[in-house]
Amino acid sequence: MSRDTDVLVLGGAGVDTIVHVPQLPLPYADSYQIHDGIRTRAGQTGDFLSLGLTALGLRTHHLDFLGDDPEGDLVRALHRDHGIALTAIPQPAGTKRAVNLVGPDGRRLSLYDSSRARPDDRLPEATVRDLAARSRHVHVSITQPCVHALPVLRGTGVTISTDLHDWDGENPYHEPFALAADIVFVSAARLTDVEGTLRRITERGRARAVVATAGAEGAHLLADGELSHVPPVTPPAPVVDSNGAGDAFAAAFLFGFLRGEPPRRCARYGAIAGAHACTVPSTRVDAIAREDLLRRAAEPDPSVTVAGP
């Protein structure tokens, strides 16, 4: 079968309401004046990843549940306007939504509406199998319906990636995703033992590369048994919002992976894209373009140091 899609993205479609607050954590008060406005826009993790992949020239297809509601219309319009193929499975409970509180330093606190999902939600196996068979790679969001798609995906032989986000290294919910993926992304924010967590993922699962992103400190990459530090990249403009930075990192890493680049080069791409994303307000959509990524990647690169003796 023809592989007419570079990356199939499972899950992570939804709508966010963005509120810029004077500080995080936000002290209790009866009310606050929000001078930057309160805006609702399409774009959760799967949407941002799809946008990032498409901006890098990869043929992308997004599969998830959407409601027949105004929020679902926003998601459909986002994909239509950016030329991203979308297969939407009807969701009677409505489209996923969240509220993001964003501080002056760009940090984010997300409040997810968990009522927009049902325990028995399943992506249709035939649809998952057909789309995966036509794809070079699949990225799986850690939403509940996607865990049931993992055995189907493994049966197609396609490579898989996932983003565990702010996993603490212990919560068992994340483990099926971590152990089924060939490439694993995770934030280092809640990890007490970064190296130990990354090595456990590779020892217990299938991962050939595991990346723990660490914001302004760069990232940690475990590949071929070697733990390396990926230096941070200076953002090309002031940092205004960290929302979507992890998705941008993953998109650029996968861009390198599908080009056959070594993991360290892929991580360099990811660091550049993540830094770019931090300069874009979360109310806008402006993923780094392929030409800009390659141009910045060609600039002098700080050496990657190997951790440990």
SVG drawing of the C-alpha trace seen along z (x, -y; Angstrom):
<svg xmlns="http://www.w3.org/2000/svg" viewBox="-24 -46 59 53">
<polyline fill="none" stroke="black" stroke-width="0.4" points="0.0,0.0 1.2,-3.5 2.6,-5.5 0.8,-8.8 1.1,-10.2 4.4,-11.0 2.9,-11.3 -0.4,-10.1 -1.3,-12.0 -3.7,-10.2 -5.6,-12.3 -5.0,-15.7 -7.6,-17.7 -9.3,-20.4 -9.8,-24.1 -8.1,-26.3 -9.2,-29.5 -6.1,-31.6 -5.9,-33.9 -2.8,-36.0 -2.6,-36.5 -0.3,-38.9 1.5,-36.0 1.6,-32.2 0.5,-30.9 -2.4,-33.3 -3.2,-34.6 -6.8,-34.5 -8.9,-37.6 -12.5,-38.3 -11.7,-39.4 -8.8,-40.3 -8.8,-42.6 -7.3,-40.8 -5.9,-43.6 -4.6,-41.3 -8.1,-39.9 -9.4,-36.4 -9.3,-34.4 -10.5,-31.0 -8.7,-29.2 -8.3,-25.7 -5.1,-24.0 -4.2,-21.3 -1.3,-19.0 -2.3,-17.0 -3.3,-20.1 0.0,-21.9 2.0,-18.9 0.1,-18.6 0.7,-22.3 4.4,-21.9 4.8,-18.9 2.9,-20.5 5.0,-23.7 8.1,-21.5 6.7,-20.1 5.5,-16.7 2.3,-15.2 0.2,-15.0 -3.1,-13.3 -4.9,-13.9 -7.4,-11.5 -9.5,-12.2 -12.9,-12.7 -14.7,-16.0 -18.1,-17.2 -20.7,-18.8 -20.3,-22.1 -18.7,-25.5 -15.4,-24.2 -15.3,-21.3 -15.9,-23.9 -12.8,-25.8 -10.7,-22.7 -12.0,-21.7 -11.4,-25.3 -7.8,-25.2 -7.0,-22.0 -8.8,-23.2 -7.0,-26.6 -3.6,-24.9 -4.2,-22.0 -4.0,-19.3 -6.0,-16.1 -8.5,-15.5 -10.6,-12.4 -13.1,-13.4 -14.9,-10.7 -18.2,-12.0 -18.1,-12.7 -21.5,-13.2 -19.9,-14.6 -18.4,-17.5 -15.0,-18.7 -12.2,-18.7 -11.4,-22.0 -9.1,-23.6 -8.3,-26.9 -4.6,-28.0 -3.4,-30.5 -0.2,-32.1 2.1,-34.1 4.3,-37.1 7.4,-34.8 5.6,-32.5 4.9,-29.7 1.5,-28.0 -1.1,-26.3 -3.6,-24.2 -7.1,-23.3 -8.5,-20.4 -12.3,-19.7 -12.3,-15.9 -16.0,-15.7 -15.5,-15.8 -14.6,-12.1 -16.3,-8.8 -14.6,-5.8 -15.7,-3.6 -14.4,-5.9 -12.5,-3.9 -11.0,-5.0 -12.4,-2.7 -9.9,0.1 -10.4,0.4 -9.8,-3.4 -6.7,-3.3 -5.3,-0.3 -6.1,-1.8 -4.5,-5.2 -1.5,-3.7 -0.8,-1.3 -0.7,-4.4 1.7,-6.3 5.4,-6.3 5.1,-7.1 2.4,-7.5 2.5,-9.9 0.1,-9.0 -1.3,-11.5 -1.8,-10.2 -5.5,-10.6 -7.5,-7.6 -8.9,-6.3 -5.4,-6.2 -4.1,-3.6 -6.5,-1.1 -5.1,-1.8 -1.5,-0.8 -1.9,2.9 -3.4,2.2 -0.6,-0.2 2.1,2.3 0.4,4.9 0.9,2.6 4.7,2.4 4.7,-1.4 7.1,-3.3 5.5,-5.1 6.3,-8.1 4.5,-9.6 4.8,-12.6 4.3,-11.8 4.3,-15.5 4.8,-16.2 4.9,-12.5 6.4,-12.0 8.0,-8.7 5.6,-6.7 2.0,-7.2 1.0,-3.9 -1.4,-5.6 1.6,-6.7 3.4,-3.4 1.6,-1.7 2.4,-4.7 6.1,-4.8 6.7,-1.1 5.0,-0.8 6.8,-3.8 10.0,-3.8 10.6,-7.5 9.5,-8.9 9.3,-12.6 8.8,-13.7 9.2,-16.9 11.8,-16.7 9.8,-19.1 8.5,-16.4 11.2,-13.8 13.3,-13.3 15.7,-10.9 15.9,-11.9 18.5,-9.4 16.9,-6.5 13.5,-7.2 14.9,-7.4 16.8,-4.2 13.8,-2.3 11.8,-3.3 14.4,-1.8 15.0,1.3 11.4,2.2 10.0,0.9 10.9,0.6 12.3,-3.0 15.3,-3.6 15.5,-7.3 14.0,-9.0 14.1,-12.8 13.5,-14.7 13.0,-18.4 14.1,-20.8 13.1,-24.3 15.9,-26.8 18.3,-24.1 18.0,-22.3 17.2,-18.6 18.5,-15.1 18.8,-12.5 19.2,-8.8 20.0,-7.0 22.1,-3.9 22.7,-3.5 24.3,-6.9 22.9,-9.8 23.7,-13.2 22.9,-16.8 21.3,-18.8 22.3,-22.5 19.5,-25.1 19.0,-27.4 18.7,-31.1 15.2,-32.1 15.2,-34.5 12.9,-37.0 11.7,-37.6 10.0,-34.6 6.3,-35.2 4.6,-31.8 5.8,-28.3 2.5,-26.8 3.2,-24.4 7.0,-24.4 7.1,-20.6 4.9,-19.9 7.2,-22.0 10.2,-20.1 8.6,-16.8 7.6,-17.9 11.1,-19.0 12.6,-15.9 10.3,-13.7 11.2,-15.8 14.8,-14.8 14.0,-11.2 12.1,-10.8 15.0,-12.3 17.3,-9.6 19.2,-12.0 21.0,-10.7 19.2,-11.3 21.5,-14.2 20.8,-16.1 17.0,-15.4 17.3,-16.8 19.1,-19.9 16.2,-20.5 13.8,-20.0 15.6,-22.6 15.5,-25.2 11.8,-24.7 11.0,-24.7 12.8,-28.0 11.0,-29.5 7.6,-28.4 8.4,-30.2 8.4,-33.5 4.9,-33.1 1.9,-34.1 -0.5,-31.1 -3.2,-33.1 -1.4,-32.9 -0.4,-30.0 3.2,-30.4 5.2,-27.2 8.8,-27.4 9.1,-26.8 11.3,-24.1 13.7,-26.7 14.1,-28.6 14.8,-25.4 17.4,-24.2 19.0,-27.7 19.3,-27.9 20.5,-24.3 23.3,-25.2 24.6,-27.9 27.4,-27.0 26.1,-24.4 27.3,-24.2 29.0,-20.9 26.8,-18.1 28.4,-16.8 28.1,-13.2 26.8,-12.8 28.6,-10.5 32.1,-9.1"/>
</svg>
